[in-house]
Amino acid sequence: MRGLFAGLVAGLAVFAAIIPPTAHAQLDEDNTEVTVNYVYATQLGIGGYEVGGLDVQVFTLPLSQTFDLGPDDTLGDGKRPWRLKVSAPINLGIYEFSATDTDGSTVSDDLQTLAVIPGVELQIPMSETWTLKPFVDAGLGRGLESDSRFAYIYTVGAKSIYEHPVGDYTLMLGNGLIYAGNAAFGDDVEDYSVIETGLGVRHPVGFDVWGFEPDLGVYGIYYYYPKALQFLRYRQTPLLVENQFEIAMSIGSTEPFELGPFTNPRVGVGYIFGDGLEVLRINFGFPF
């Protein structure tokens, strides 16, 4: 059957059309493959987007632990130690595709993937208000049903955050430089690079809830992709994403506290848009 989709190739959220050999060249020329950009999906945490008839939903359990590495003598006061964050997030992806072919028939398929992407982040206090965070993540993902082959996923880069109190407000400036990619063993790499710059502010709401004083945070982030995000779309030209913006809010506690494995947790919602790609996601505070 022409246009029948068999699944995501190598668990990388790449749909491959299974078609008769005589029609293969024509359908390849008409863009009969659809890509999720799997590594981008895993970076969202909890969220989703739709592009070219492909609906993507991702859910991540953000397991991590942060350790003090002793006082930072370079500051001369010993108040801010270097810290090491060790993470092992578990990511579930749900991908559903549906489109109408040129002959009017419906082309559809779905797949679920599971990935574990351990990582380490070194948090280096450059001053009392500025922290530099180089990091590396590397893990494996696989399809749960139609394609159970493993794929490797990796991210490397550095982020920094500057926080400056002004009265009851906390002003935040974040920057990041990231390279990320994924591929099945022996297959071509799907990758991108991104430069991030964000501004945010937090302020107490002015009342207590169960003994805690919440604070409200809002932020905006600009994403520039020197190596663009690419999404192949069924019967359409590929979507290239080079510029995006995010607006978001989150709520947390004015005073730090621990909730199970999470230290001073925050939660909120963000909307990412630009170049034809719209994403709605749950955030856990200013992502720097």
Summary of the structure (lengths in Angstrom):
residues: 288
radius of gyration: 21.3
end to end distance: 47.9
largest distance: 73.6
contacts: 943
relative contact order: 0.16
helix: 7%
strand: 62%
